[in-house]
Amino acid sequence: MSSTMPALAGTPAMAGAEGRSAPAGLSRTMGVPLHRQLFVVLKDGIVSGRYPAGETLLPEEAMARAFGVSRITVRHALAELERAGLIERRHGRGTFVRPAAPTGPDPAPPADVKAAIERTGTLRATVLAFDYVRPPPDVRQALHLGEGEAAQRVVRVRSRDDLPVVHLVTYVPEAIGRTFTRADMERLPLYALLRRAGHGYCRADQRIGAALADPGIAGLLAVDVGAPLLQIRRLLCDAGGRPVEDLTMLAPPDRYQLRTLHNWQDPDRGPLVSYETTLGE
């Protein structure tokens, strides 16, 4: 869902009506109630700071026109925002954005990808699935597996205290995966198990993007359905250049971030690009 929204006072409202298709930001086909989608869009705007504390949101009627929904839909969304402590409705004056409680992640020292992986590995792991399957075609190709070859598939959630931070799906070639068990995965990070098996990481190909939380992922990460997530797809190879792990990671951006640091003035003093991994409390 897009979070573009004419929410602040004085912003021109978009035309719309309940019976018409919803404008950008809401979908009538994704299976999520419109009031819940509107809540997520408004919450994202408030938490991200696009709608600063003290600003007035559009009146209910104007917001309903802007999103092509009914006023009752708007009221339900605003009621959820109020229960979440994100807005304050003042009789006769309007609806105001409340100061957000600090939820940002704690900064960590700049680190390369290897150090970022190791830091994530310190979080408590819960293994949700551990099996051997025929991987999807893109994973099979990435791991250089033949047609019909199996791979170990493990689904985990890593948490700090009781807060889920990242959702991980990893595929490992079967011959390597057979060297460790589900219990090992509960106890040790995958990079340590691969290193123990003689296939430690020496190269990583990483792509960073975004995704929306589907109902299953939303429940596991304790976020709203449709909430934006950081998505990392990573292929890791050993010293011989053999692909040993295909990973897909999803994380709420307020709990896990990657920042690149560029040094054009004096690249000899350090890596041109380094990574800062931040994990929210």
C-alpha positions as CSV (number, residue, x, y, z in Angstrom):
1,M,0.0,0.0,0.0
2,S,1.1,3.5,-0.7
3,S,1.2,5.8,2.2
4,T,0.8,9.0,0.2
5,M,-2.1,10.7,1.9
6,P,-3.6,14.3,2.0
7,A,-4.0,14.0,5.7
8,L,-2.8,17.4,7.0
9,A,-5.1,20.4,7.3
10,G,-5.2,22.6,4.2
11,T,-4.2,19.8,1.9
12,P,-6.6,19.5,-1.1
13,A,-8.8,16.4,-0.8
14,M,-9.1,13.9,-3.6
15,A,-12.4,13.1,-5.1
16,G,-14.0,9.8,-4.1
17,A,-17.0,8.0,-2.8
18,E,-17.6,4.7,-1.0
19,G,-18.9,2.9,-4.0
20,R,-16.0,3.8,-6.3
21,S,-12.5,2.4,-6.5
22,A,-10.3,3.5,-3.6
23,P,-7.4,5.9,-4.5
24,A,-3.8,5.0,-4.2
25,G,-3.1,3.7,-0.7
26,L,-6.2,1.5,-0.2
27,S,-7.2,-1.6,-2.0
28,R,-10.6,-3.3,-2.1
29,T,-9.1,-6.6,-3.4
30,M,-6.4,-7.4,-0.8
31,G,-8.8,-8.9,1.8
32,V,-8.0,-6.3,4.5
33,P,-10.9,-4.1,5.8
34,L,-10.7,-0.5,4.5
35,H,-10.7,1.0,8.0
36,R,-7.7,-1.2,8.9
37,Q,-5.8,-0.1,5.7
38,L,-6.6,3.5,6.5
39,F,-5.3,3.0,10.1
40,V,-2.0,1.5,8.7
41,V,-1.5,4.4,6.2
42,L,-2.2,7.1,8.9
43,K,-0.1,5.3,11.5
44,D,2.9,5.1,9.1
45,G,2.6,8.8,8.4
46,I,2.6,9.7,12.1
47,V,5.3,7.3,13.2
48,S,7.6,8.3,10.2
49,G,7.2,12.0,11.1
50,R,5.5,13.0,7.9
51,Y,2.6,14.2,10.0
52,P,4.3,16.0,12.9
53,A,3.1,16.2,16.5
54,G,0.5,18.9,16.9
55,E,-0.7,18.9,13.3
56,T,-4.4,18.7,12.6
57,L,-5.7,15.9,10.5
58,L,-8.4,16.5,7.9
59,P,-12.0,16.5,9.2
60,E,-13.8,13.1,8.9
61,E,-15.8,14.2,5.8
62,A,-12.8,15.5,4.0
63,M,-10.8,12.5,4.8
64,A,-13.6,10.2,3.6
65,R,-13.6,12.1,0.3
66,A,-9.8,11.9,0.0
67,F,-9.8,8.1,0.4
68,G,-13.1,7.3,-1.4
69,V,-14.5,5.7,1.8
70,S,-17.4,6.3,4.1
71,R,-17.3,8.4,7.2
72,I,-17.9,5.4,9.4
73,T,-14.7,3.8,7.9
74,V,-12.8,6.9,8.8
75,R,-14.3,6.9,12.3
76,H,-13.2,3.3,12.8
77,A,-9.6,4.1,11.7
78,L,-9.4,7.2,13.9
79,A,-10.7,5.2,16.9
80,E,-7.9,2.7,16.4
81,L,-5.3,5.5,16.2
82,E,-6.7,7.0,19.4
83,R,-6.5,3.7,21.2
84,A,-2.9,3.4,20.0
85,G,-2.1,6.8,21.5
86,L,-1.2,8.3,18.2
87,I,-3.9,11.0,17.9
88,E,-6.0,13.1,20.2
89,R,-9.6,14.1,19.3
90,R,-10.6,17.4,20.9
91,H,-14.3,18.2,20.8
92,G,-15.1,21.2,18.6
93,R,-11.4,21.6,17.6
94,G,-10.4,18.6,15.5
95,T,-8.1,15.7,15.6
96,F,-4.4,16.3,16.4
97,V,-1.3,14.2,16.1
98,R,0.2,13.3,19.4
99,P,3.9,13.2,20.1
100,A,5.1,9.7,19.2
101,A,6.8,7.6,21.9
102,P,10.4,6.9,20.8
103,T,10.4,3.6,19.0
104,G,13.5,4.0,16.7
105,P,16.2,1.4,16.7
106,D,19.4,1.7,18.7
107,P,22.4,2.6,16.6
108,A,25.3,0.2,16.3
109,P,28.8,0.8,15.2
110,P,29.3,0.7,11.4
111,A,29.9,-2.8,10.2
112,D,30.4,-4.8,7.1
113,V,27.9,-7.4,5.9
114,K,29.7,-10.2,7.8
115,A,29.5,-8.3,11.1
116,A,25.8,-7.4,10.4
117,I,25.1,-11.1,10.0
118,E,26.9,-12.0,13.2
119,R,25.0,-9.4,15.2
120,T,21.7,-10.6,13.9
121,G,22.8,-14.1,14.9
122,T,22.9,-13.0,18.6
123,L,19.1,-12.7,18.6
124,R,17.0,-15.5,20.1
125,A,15.9,-17.9,17.3
126,T,12.6,-19.8,17.1
127,V,12.5,-22.4,14.4
128,L,9.1,-22.6,12.8
129,A,9.8,-25.1,10.0
130,F,12.7,-27.4,9.2
131,D,12.4,-29.7,6.2
132,Y,13.9,-30.8,2.9
133,V,12.1,-29.7,-0.2
134,R,12.4,-29.0,-3.9
135,P,13.2,-25.3,-3.8
136,P,11.6,-22.7,-6.0
137,P,13.2,-22.3,-9.4
138,D,15.0,-19.0,-8.5
139,V,16.5,-20.6,-5.4
140,R,17.5,-23.8,-7.3
141,Q,19.3,-21.7,-9.9
142,A,21.0,-19.5,-7.2
143,L,22.3,-22.6,-5.4
144,H,23.3,-24.3,-8.6
145,L,21.1,-27.3,-7.9
146,G,20.0,-29.7,-10.5
147,E,16.4,-30.4,-11.5
148,G,14.8,-32.4,-8.7
149,E,17.6,-31.8,-6.2
150,A,16.4,-31.1,-2.7
151,A,17.5,-28.3,-0.3
152,Q,17.1,-27.8,3.4
153,R,14.5,-25.1,4.1
154,V,14.4,-23.5,7.5
155,V,11.9,-20.8,8.6
156,R,12.9,-18.8,11.7
157,V,11.9,-15.7,13.7
158,R,14.6,-14.0,15.6
159,S,13.6,-11.9,18.6
160,R,15.0,-9.6,21.2
161,D,13.2,-10.4,24.5
162,D,9.6,-10.9,23.4
163,L,9.8,-8.6,20.4
164,P,10.1,-10.3,17.0
165,V,12.8,-8.5,14.9
166,V,13.4,-10.5,11.7
167,H,11.7,-13.3,9.8
168,L,14.1,-15.6,8.0
169,V,13.7,-18.2,5.3
170,T,16.9,-20.0,4.3
171,Y,17.7,-22.7,1.8
172,V,20.9,-24.8,2.0
173,P,22.0,-27.6,-0.4
174,E,20.9,-30.9,1.1
175,A,24.3,-32.4,1.5
176,I,25.4,-29.5,3.7
177,G,22.1,-29.2,5.5
178,R,22.4,-32.9,6.7
179,T,25.4,-31.9,8.8
180,F,23.2,-30.2,11.4
181,T,19.8,-30.6,13.0
182,R,16.8,-28.5,13.9
183,A,18.0,-28.4,17.5
184,D,21.3,-27.0,16.2
185,M,19.4,-24.2,14.5
186,E,17.6,-23.4,17.7
187,R,20.9,-23.1,19.5
188,L,23.5,-21.7,16.9
189,P,23.3,-19.2,14.1
190,L,23.4,-20.7,10.6
191,Y,26.8,-19.0,9.7
192,A,28.4,-20.9,12.6
193,L,26.9,-24.2,11.5
194,L,28.1,-23.7,7.9
195,R,31.6,-22.8,9.2
196,R,31.6,-25.9,11.3
197,A,30.8,-27.9,8.2
198,G,33.7,-26.4,6.3
199,H,31.6,-23.9,4.3
200,G,32.1,-20.6,6.0
201,Y,31.0,-17.5,4.2
202,C,33.5,-15.7,2.0
203,R,31.3,-13.8,-0.4
204,A,27.8,-12.3,-0.2
205,D,25.5,-11.0,-3.0
206,Q,22.8,-8.9,-1.3
207,R,19.8,-7.1,-2.6
208,I,17.6,-4.8,-0.5
209,G,14.0,-4.0,-1.3
210,A,10.6,-3.7,0.4
211,A,7.5,-5.8,0.9
212,L,4.1,-5.7,2.6
213,A,3.2,-7.9,5.5
214,D,0.7,-10.6,4.5
215,P,-1.5,-12.0,7.3
216,G,0.9,-14.8,8.1
217,I,4.0,-12.7,8.3
218,A,2.1,-9.9,10.1
219,G,1.2,-12.3,12.9
220,L,4.7,-13.6,13.3
221,L,6.3,-10.1,13.4
222,A,3.5,-8.5,15.4
223,V,2.8,-5.8,12.8
224,D,-0.3,-4.8,10.9
225,V,-1.4,-6.6,7.8
226,G,-0.1,-4.5,4.9
227,A,2.6,-2.9,7.0
228,P,5.8,-2.0,5.1
229,L,8.8,-4.3,5.7
230,L,12.5,-4.2,4.8
231,Q,13.3,-7.2,2.5
232,I,16.8,-8.6,2.1
233,R,17.6,-11.3,-0.4
234,R,21.1,-12.7,0.2
235,L,23.2,-15.4,-1.5
236,L,26.3,-16.5,0.4
237,C,29.2,-18.5,-1.0
238,D,32.1,-20.4,0.6
239,A,35.8,-20.0,-0.1
240,G,35.5,-22.2,-3.2
241,G,32.8,-19.9,-4.7
242,R,30.1,-22.5,-4.0
243,P,26.7,-21.1,-3.1
244,V,25.9,-22.4,0.3
245,E,22.9,-20.4,1.5
246,D,20.0,-18.5,-0.1
247,L,18.3,-16.2,2.5
248,T,15.2,-14.0,2.4
249,M,14.8,-11.8,5.4
250,L,11.8,-9.6,6.3
251,A,11.9,-7.0,9.1
252,P,9.9,-4.0,10.3
253,P,12.0,-0.9,9.5
254,D,11.7,0.4,13.0
255,R,13.4,-2.7,14.3
256,Y,16.1,-3.5,11.7
257,Q,17.8,-1.1,9.3
258,L,20.9,-1.1,7.1
259,R,22.7,2.2,6.3
260,T,25.4,2.6,3.7
261,L,28.2,5.0,4.4
262,H,30.1,6.4,1.4
263,N,33.6,7.9,1.7
264,W,34.7,9.6,-1.5
265,Q,37.2,11.9,0.1
266,D,39.5,9.3,1.6
267,P,38.5,5.8,0.6
268,D,41.8,4.4,1.8
269,R,40.9,5.1,5.4
270,G,38.1,2.5,5.3
271,P,35.7,0.6,3.1
272,L,33.9,2.7,0.5
273,V,30.6,1.3,1.7
274,S,30.0,-0.1,5.1
275,Y,26.8,-1.3,6.8
276,E,25.3,-0.1,10.1
277,T,22.8,-2.6,11.4
278,T,20.4,-1.2,14.0
279,L,18.1,-3.4,16.0
280,G,15.3,-1.9,18.0
281,E,14.8,-2.7,21.6
